[in-house]
């Protein structure tokens, strides 16, 4: 499966691609590079609002907590 077509524009991916947070790395594996790309809420937000969401919005829709 190819990676998400929006990876080079995705603030979440750019910010968290090298993180040690297991939740973020798991979401990247499943949503950015895996079978759940079509369910990415970041893509849905971008489509609905015409702009990308906060970099801290995770692919399932929640926010990364500090």
MODELLER restraints for C-alpha pairs under 7 A, 6 or more apart:
rsr = mdl.restraints
at = mdl.atoms
rsr.add(forms.Gaussian(group=physical.xy_distance, feature=features.Distance(at['CA:1:A'], at['CA:34:A']), mean=6.69, stdev=0.5))
rsr.add(forms.Gaussian(group=physical.xy_distance, feature=features.Distance(at['CA:2:A'], at['CA:33:A']), mean=6.78, stdev=0.5))
rsr.add(forms.Gaussian(group=physical.xy_distance, feature=features.Distance(at['CA:3:A'], at['CA:32:A']), mean=6.01, stdev=0.5))
rsr.add(forms.Gaussian(group=physical.xy_distance, feature=features.Distance(at['CA:3:A'], at['CA:33:A']), mean=4.43, stdev=0.5))
rsr.add(forms.Gaussian(group=physical.xy_distance, feature=features.Distance(at['CA:4:A'], at['CA:32:A']), mean=5.25, stdev=0.5))
rsr.add(forms.Gaussian(group=physical.xy_distance, feature=features.Distance(at['CA:4:A'], at['CA:33:A']), mean=6.13, stdev=0.5))
rsr.add(forms.Gaussian(group=physical.xy_distance, feature=features.Distance(at['CA:4:A'], at['CA:37:A']), mean=6.51, stdev=0.5))
rsr.add(forms.Gaussian(group=physical.xy_distance, feature=features.Distance(at['CA:7:A'], at['CA:13:A']), mean=6.45, stdev=0.5))
rsr.add(forms.Gaussian(group=physical.xy_distance, feature=features.Distance(at['CA:11:A'], at['CA:55:A']), mean=4.54, stdev=0.5))
rsr.add(forms.Gaussian(group=physical.xy_distance, feature=features.Distance(at['CA:12:A'], at['CA:55:A']), mean=4.51, stdev=0.5))
rsr.add(forms.Gaussian(group=physical.xy_distance, feature=features.Distance(at['CA:12:A'], at['CA:56:A']), mean=6.00, stdev=0.5))
rsr.add(forms.Gaussian(group=physical.xy_distance, feature=features.Distance(at['CA:12:A'], at['CA:57:A']), mean=6.81, stdev=0.5))
rsr.add(forms.Gaussian(group=physical.xy_distance, feature=features.Distance(at['CA:12:A'], at['CA:58:A']), mean=6.79, stdev=0.5))
rsr.add(forms.Gaussian(group=physical.xy_distance, feature=features.Distance(at['CA:16:A'], at['CA:24:A']), mean=6.62, stdev=0.5))
rsr.add(forms.Gaussian(group=physical.xy_distance, feature=features.Distance(at['CA:17:A'], at['CA:25:A']), mean=6.92, stdev=0.5))
rsr.add(forms.Gaussian(group=physical.xy_distance, feature=features.Distance(at['CA:19:A'], at['CA:25:A']), mean=6.79, stdev=0.5))
rsr.add(forms.Gaussian(group=physical.xy_distance, feature=features.Distance(at['CA:27:A'], at['CA:59:A']), mean=6.62, stdev=0.5))
rsr.add(forms.Gaussian(group=physical.xy_distance, feature=features.Distance(at['CA:30:A'], at['CA:36:A']), mean=5.64, stdev=0.5))
rsr.add(forms.Gaussian(group=physical.xy_distance, feature=features.Distance(at['CA:31:A'], at['CA:37:A']), mean=4.58, stdev=0.5))
rsr.add(forms.Gaussian(group=physical.xy_distance, feature=features.Distance(at['CA:31:A'], at['CA:40:A']), mean=6.23, stdev=0.5))
rsr.add(forms.Gaussian(group=physical.xy_distance, feature=features.Distance(at['CA:31:A'], at['CA:59:A']), mean=6.47, stdev=0.5))
rsr.add(forms.Gaussian(group=physical.xy_distance, feature=features.Distance(at['CA:40:A'], at['CA:59:A']), mean=4.82, stdev=0.5))
rsr.add(forms.Gaussian(group=physical.xy_distance, feature=features.Distance(at['CA:40:A'], at['CA:60:A']), mean=5.95, stdev=0.5))
rsr.add(forms.Gaussian(group=physical.xy_distance, feature=features.Distance(at['CA:41:A'], at['CA:59:A']), mean=5.26, stdev=0.5))
rsr.add(forms.Gaussian(group=physical.xy_distance, feature=features.Distance(at['CA:41:A'], at['CA:60:A']), mean=5.50, stdev=0.5))
rsr.add(forms.Gaussian(group=physical.xy_distance, feature=features.Distance(at['CA:41:A'], at['CA:61:A']), mean=5.21, stdev=0.5))
rsr.add(forms.Gaussian(group=physical.xy_distance, feature=features.Distance(at['CA:42:A'], at['CA:53:A']), mean=6.38, stdev=0.5))
rsr.add(forms.Gaussian(group=physical.xy_distance, feature=features.Distance(at['CA:42:A'], at['CA:59:A']), mean=5.45, stdev=0.5))
rsr.add(forms.Gaussian(group=physical.xy_distance, feature=features.Distance(at['CA:42:A'], at['CA:61:A']), mean=6.88, stdev=0.5))
rsr.add(forms.Gaussian(group=physical.xy_distance, feature=features.Distance(at['CA:45:A'], at['CA:52:A']), mean=6.86, stdev=0.5))
rsr.add(forms.Gaussian(group=physical.xy_distance, feature=features.Distance(at['CA:45:A'], at['CA:53:A']), mean=6.41, stdev=0.5))
rsr.add(forms.Gaussian(group=physical.xy_distance, feature=features.Distance(at['CA:46:A'], at['CA:52:A']), mean=4.77, stdev=0.5))
rsr.add(forms.Gaussian(group=physical.xy_distance, feature=features.Distance(at['CA:46:A'], at['CA:53:A']), mean=6.57, stdev=0.5))
rsr.add(forms.Gaussian(group=physical.xy_distance, feature=features.Distance(at['CA:56:A'], at['CA:63:A']), mean=5.48, stdev=0.5))
rsr.add(forms.Gaussian(group=physical.xy_distance, feature=features.Distance(at['CA:56:A'], at['CA:64:A']), mean=5.27, stdev=0.5))
rsr.add(forms.Gaussian(group=physical.xy_distance, feature=features.Distance(at['CA:57:A'], at['CA:63:A']), mean=4.47, stdev=0.5))
rsr.add(forms.Gaussian(group=physical.xy_distance, feature=features.Distance(at['CA:57:A'], at['CA:64:A']), mean=6.36, stdev=0.5))
rsr.add(forms.Gaussian(group=physical.xy_distance, feature=features.Distance(at['CA:58:A'], at['CA:64:A']), mean=6.50, stdev=0.5))
